[in-house]
Amino acid sequence: MKIKVESEKIIKAVKKLDGIEIVLENPDDAKEAINLILRKTDLFKGDNYGKLRDVKVSSFQEYKTSSVDYKMIVLLEFLFEDNIPLDTKVAAIKELQEFFGKV
């Protein structure tokens, strides 16, 4: 399953959790930031959410009105262990989206 998150929300989350203002220039920067967020929030630690194997991170530019008005969008792909129920995956990802919605 994949979700997209604006880079600004990731930056704000790291600032809120760790007190540092980061710069996201590429997917590697975003991967480090996501790992910080997951480590600090313990979002995927509960038994209800199964076991998250990894989060693949990629990015793309989303152009709103012109070639100079764009945002970096981070695409997160969640890789869970086999045989994890779909409802469990959805619940875990929804919790992360709600976290970013509050930032």
N, C-alpha and C positions, 0 to 999 in steps of 0.2 A: 504494500500500500504506500502511496505517495501523497504528500501534502506540499503546499508552497507557503513560504513565509517571507515577508518583506525583510530585507537585511536590517532595516531600522529597528524592527521589533527585537531581533536577536541582539543588536547592539544595546538597546535599552535594558533587556533582560540581564545581560552580563553586568552592566553598570549597576543595576539594582541588587544583584546577588553578590558580586565580587567588589563593587566599588571602583571598577576601572572602565575607562572608555576605550573600546577597541575600534579598530578599523577593519572592515571586511573588504578585501580586494579580490579574493578568489575563493573557490570551494574549500581549499585547505584551511583558510582562516575561519570559514564558516563551520567546518568540521570541528575544529578546536573549540569554538564558541559553543556549539551544540553539546559537546562532551562536558564542558564546564557547567552548562545549564542542567544537563541530566544528572551530573554528579551532585550538584548543590540542592536540587529539588527532590531527588529520590522518586521521580514520577514513575519509573519503571521497576521499582524495587518490590512492590507488593505481589503476593501470590496470585491475586486476581488477574494480573496482566500477563501471565506467562513469562517467558524469558525472551528478552530482546537480544538477538545475536549481534546486530550492528545497525548503524544508520548510515546509509550512503548519502553523500551530499554532492549536489551539483548546483549550478547557478545559470541564470540567463537574465538578459536585460528586458524589461517590460517598458515599452514606449507608450506613454499616455497620449500625447498630442503631437509631438514632433520628435525628430532625432536627437534633440538636446534635452528633452524632458523625459527622463527615464528613471526607473528604480531597479536596483539589483534585487532579483527574486531568488531565494534559495529553495531548491527542491530537495525535500527530505524523503528518502525511501527507507521504510522500516522493514528490517529483516528479522522475523521471529523464528524461533525453533519450530520444527515440524509439528504438526498435529495440535497447534494452538487454535482454539475455536475463533471463528471470524468475529463473533460478538466481543470477545476478549480483546482482539486486536483493535477493533473500532473504539472500544471504551478507553484503551490506553492512548490512542492517537487523539481522541476527542479531548482527553484531559490535558494533553500537551497543547492543543489548539486553544483551549480555554485559558491556559496559562499565558500564552502569547496575547490573547485578547485582553487580558487584564494589565499587561505591561504598558 
